[in-house]
Amino acid sequence: QVQLVESGGGLVQAGGSLRLSCVVSGHTFRRYDMGWFRQAPGKEREFVAVISWGGGTYYADSVKGRFTISRDNAKSTVYLQMNSLKPEDTAVYSCASHRLGSGTYVSPLNYDSWGQGTQVTVSS
């Protein structure tokens, strides 16, 4: 079975930075596109960023220019560097593996495996 474990969340003041990590096991990590999603209180889960197996990236407009997704295939790990954090970034952040042969990266319906998430809280 595919397993994903996130870490790196915490409390930070507005304008600060955090780096999230997601360690993946159970499949050939290098072949899979990997995404980050988040869910704030009272809201639906939303797309944040994705990185393809070849290194291509795509970001939600709300985080573009502030967040950077990257991967280290040797360590089977995907990262999310978050800079210039805002209170509206507060949410539980989860990583997920994109389903082979599926369509758009934005929809969480196109991802098969999910981690338990890590809490990110940004104070005013």
FENTAWO-V821723 format. One record per backbone hydrogen bond with DSSP energy under -1.0 kcal/mol. NH is the residue of the N-H (numbers start at 0). CO is the residue of the C=O. If there is no record, write none. Layout:
<<NH & CO> <NH & CO>>
//
This chain:
<<2 & 24> <4 & 22> <6 & 20> <11 & 120> <13 & 122> <14 & 84> <15 & 12> <17 & 81> <19 & 79> <20 & 6> <21 & 77> <22 & 4> <23 & 75> <24 & 2> <28 & 26> <30 & 27> <31 & 28> <33 & 50> <34 & 95> <35 & 48> <36 & 93> <37 & 45> <38 & 91> <42 & 39> <45 & 37> <47 & 35> <48 & 35> <49 & 57> <50 & 33> <51 & 55> <54 & 51> <57 & 49> <59 & 47> <62 & 59> <63 & 59> <65 & 62> <66 & 62> <67 & 80> <69 & 78> <71 & 76> <76 & 71> <77 & 21> <78 & 69> <79 & 19> <80 & 67> <81 & 17> <82 & 65> <84 & 15> <88 & 85> <89 & 86> <90 & 119> <91 & 38> <92 & 117> <93 & 36> <95 & 34> <96 & 112> <97 & 32> <98 & 109> <101 & 98> <109 & 106> <110 & 107> <111 & 96> <114 & 94> <117 & 92> <119 & 90> <120 & 9> <122 & 11>>
//
